[in-house]
Amino acid sequence: MGRGRVLDPISPDRAEAGGAGAGADRRGGVSAGRGFAFVGHTGEVYPSGFLPESPGNVRERSVVDVYRNADRFESLRDPDGFSGKCGACEFRHVCGGSRSRAHAVTGDPTGSDPLCPYVPDGYDGPLPERQRGDDGERSEPAD
């Protein structure tokens, strides 16, 4: 019960074996709106504690109804609707990026995660400033 305890331990043997309970059905990335909802002290329902867009309030609708049916929650569960790098990324169904960071930087929770260093092959859309060189051109990752 000390610090640094693994909350959901999966032994290497179980992970190798795969199957239910071994983590094979788990997804990575951040889970805003995907199996998670945050209810604030005033009853507002949010996809994450860091994503300040509330599509409903538990005083007016059930949390289940907001989670299942609100447009914002539905859009966060549809990685094919993401834009920018995240929308073009072949890992969008596994990772999903941070929807809260995307919102904080772009104003669009379905936009690109600005801290993700990965640039999908063939993607030539806009990049966050940190992925550009001093001359404003794309910088290639070091080998």
HUZI-V532436 format. One record per backbone hydrogen bond with DSSP energy under -1.0 kcal/mol. CO is the residue of the C=O (numbers start at 1). NH is the residue of the N-H. If there is no record, write none. Layout:
BEGIN
co & nh
CO & NH
CO & NH
END
This chain:
BEGIN
co & nh
2 & 5
11 & 15
12 & 16
13 & 17
14 & 18
19 & 22
23 & 26
31 & 34
38 & 46
40 & 43
43 & 58
44 & 40
46 & 38
47 & 33
48 & 51
51 & 53
56 & 45
57 & 60
57 & 61
62 & 66
63 & 67
64 & 68
65 & 69
66 & 70
70 & 74
71 & 75
72 & 76
73 & 77
78 & 81
79 & 82
83 & 87
84 & 88
85 & 89
89 & 92
91 & 94
91 & 95
94 & 28
98 & 102
99 & 103
100 & 104
101 & 105
102 & 106
103 & 107
108 & 111
110 & 83
113 & 116
120 & 123
128 & 131
129 & 132
131 & 139
133 & 136
137 & 133
END
